[in-house]
Amino acid sequence: MNDAAFAEIIRNALTMQLEAALATLRYCIDSCPVSEWESPPGESPFCQVVFHTLLYTDLYLGKDSIPFRDQTFHVEHRDVFADYGEIEDKRVRRLYDRQFCADYYAHCRRKLESVMQSETAESLRGRSGISFRKGSRMELHIYNARHIQHHSEQLGSRLQLLTGTETPWFMRGYRGAGE
C-alpha cells in the first residue's frame, strides 16, 4: 500500500472518531436543561465545560503557524473570546450562550472537515504543529478526540444524574447518527 492510500485510511478513521466525539458533545449541548446550562454542580458550569471543549478542539485542529485568534469566527466573536483566558490557564468566570456554543460547534465541524482533507501521510507523521503538544500530528488528532470525549462524558454524567437518561453511543461520527 502506498503512502497516499494509507493516509486516506488514517484520515478517514481519525475523521470518523473525531466526528463521533463531537456528536457526543452536541448531544450534551442539545440535551442540557435550560436551568442547568449555567449552573455549577462543581467548579465549572455546564456552559464553561462546553466552551472549553470547543476551544481546545478548535486549537488542536490548527497549527501554531496559523494565527488562531485571527480566524473569521474568532474575529466575529471577539467579545466572547475576550482575552483567551481559558488557554492561558486563568480561572474563567464567563458564561457562554447556548446558541453561541452551537455556532462554535458548527465552526469546529467545518474546520475538522477542512483540516482532515488537507492531511497527508507526511503531515500526519510530522510534528503536531502545536508547540506545547509534543508528538506527531496523528497523535494530536487522537489526543483531540480523547479530550472531546473526556469532557463530553463528564457532561453526559451530569445529564444522566439530572434526567435519568444515558448518553447514546456514537460509533462513527455524525453521518447517519441523527445529525
QUIKA-V913750 format. One record per backbone hydrogen bond with DSSP energy under -1.0 kcal/mol. NH is the residue of the N-H (numbers start at 1). CO is the residue of the C=O. E is the energy in kcal/mol with one decimal. If there is no record, write none. Layout:
# QUIKA-V913750
NH/CO/E
NH/CO/E
This chain:
# QUIKA-V913750
6/2/-2.4
7/3/-2.9
8/4/-1.9
9/5/-1.8
10/6/-2.5
11/7/-3.2
12/8/-2.3
13/9/-2.3
14/10/-3.0
15/11/-2.7
16/12/-2.5
17/13/-2.1
18/14/-2.7
19/15/-2.8
20/16/-2.1
21/17/-2.2
22/18/-2.5
23/19/-2.6
24/20/-1.8
25/21/-1.9
26/22/-2.7
27/23/-2.2
28/24/-1.8
29/25/-2.4
30/26/-2.7
31/27/-2.0
32/28/-1.3
36/33/-1.8
37/33/-1.0
39/36/-1.1
47/37/-2.4
49/45/-1.6
50/46/-2.2
51/47/-2.5
52/48/-2.8
53/49/-2.3
54/50/-2.4
55/51/-3.1
56/52/-2.2
57/53/-1.9
58/54/-2.7
59/55/-2.5
60/56/-2.8
61/57/-1.4
62/59/-1.2
64/129/-3.9
66/63/-2.0
71/68/-1.3
75/71/-2.6
76/72/-2.7
78/75/-1.2
80/77/-1.2
81/77/-2.2
82/78/-2.4
84/81/-2.7
87/84/-1.2
88/84/-1.4
90/85/-2.5
101/97/-2.3
102/98/-2.4
103/99/-2.4
104/100/-2.8
105/101/-2.4
106/102/-2.0
107/103/-2.0
108/104/-2.5
109/105/-2.4
110/106/-2.3
111/107/-2.6
112/108/-2.6
113/109/-2.2
114/110/-2.2
115/111/-3.1
116/112/-2.7
117/113/-1.6
118/114/-1.1
124/120/-2.7
125/121/-1.6
126/122/-1.4
128/135/-1.8
133/130/-2.0
137/126/-2.2
138/124/-2.3
140/136/-1.9
141/137/-2.0
142/138/-1.8
143/139/-2.9
144/140/-2.8
145/141/-2.1
146/142/-2.3
147/143/-2.5
148/144/-2.6
149/145/-2.5
150/146/-2.7
151/147/-2.0
152/148/-2.5
153/149/-2.5
154/150/-1.5
155/151/-2.4
156/152/-2.7
157/153/-2.2
158/154/-1.8
159/155/-2.5
160/156/-2.5
161/157/-2.1
162/158/-2.0
163/159/-3.4
164/160/-2.2
177/174/-1.6
179/174/-1.0
